[in-house]
Amino acid sequence: IAGITQAPTSQILAAGRRMTLRCTQDMRHNAMYWYRQDLGLGLRLIHYSNTAGTTGKGEVPDGYSVSRANTDDFPLTLASAVPSQTSVYFCASSELAGGDTQYFGPGTRLTVL
Amino acid sequence: GQNIDQPTEMTATEGAIVQINCTYQTSGFNGLFWYQQHAGEAPTFLSYNVLDGLEEKGRFSSFLSRSKGYSYLLLKELQMKDSASYLCAGLDSNYQLIWGAGTKLIIKP
């Protein structure tokens, strides 16, 4: 692995189902982020983690949860998916929190029907 | 409120120069990033400005005016592979990135 990986690449999900998007980085970066990207809108921060064991809420956290049990992994869970959560989800990491350059994973395209 | 404004779409000719503008309003200011995003791919870092002035990196340059809340990305000697979206993002007082919607740049031969 080199950089950040995300899984799955794409997913179609029925509304009401639970879904976890996976994100793993091998750069030993302290900070990790989850964004959603919708057409015509900028990237919006869902949740972030400045270091392993800590998480914080971003701009649009409702309906999503995260955990950061170790440095490498930062999964995003949709407890009960709704159609408005249809989006492209990007995981990113930075060496340090606080404005360091962010490096992005390839994204997960999620469709909720 | 916090806001980043940039044009939705621009068209330019291969070999030419194009300037993509970005104006920002953030709570506090700790710098301005530019990222490139090809269709269907992840954003990749291009530049970071925190002081006024022009920073040059090969064919790409980025300019910042803090007093005017304004930045631009200058792309020279355009190539077809430069067709992409260019994302402007401001870093606010809490060190959170505020992202613009991106400027889609179309390069014509």
Boltz contact constraints between the chains, C-beta under 6 A:
constraints:
  - contact:
      token1: [A, 40]
      token2: [B, 101]
      max_distance: 6.0
  - contact:
      token1: [A, 41]
      token2: [B, 101]
      max_distance: 6.0
  - contact:
      token1: [A, 42]
      token2: [B, 99]
      max_distance: 6.0
  - contact:
      token1: [A, 42]
      token2: [B, 100]
      max_distance: 6.0
  - contact:
      token1: [A, 42]
      token2: [B, 101]
      max_distance: 6.0
  - contact:
      token1: [A, 43]
      token2: [B, 99]
      max_distance: 6.0
  - contact:
      token1: [A, 98]
      token2: [B, 95]
      max_distance: 6.0
  - contact:
      token1: [A, 99]
      token2: [B, 30]
      max_distance: 6.0
  - contact:
      token1: [A, 99]
      token2: [B, 91]
      max_distance: 6.0
  - contact:
      token1: [A, 99]
      token2: [B, 95]
      max_distance: 6.0
  - contact:
      token1: [A, 101]
      token2: [B, 45]
      max_distance: 6.0
  - contact:
      token1: [A, 104]
      token2: [B, 42]
      max_distance: 6.0
  - contact:
      token1: [A, 104]
      token2: [B, 43]
      max_distance: 6.0
  - contact:
      token1: [A, 106]
      token2: [B, 42]
      max_distance: 6.0
  - contact:
      token1: [A, 107]
      token2: [B, 42]
      max_distance: 6.0
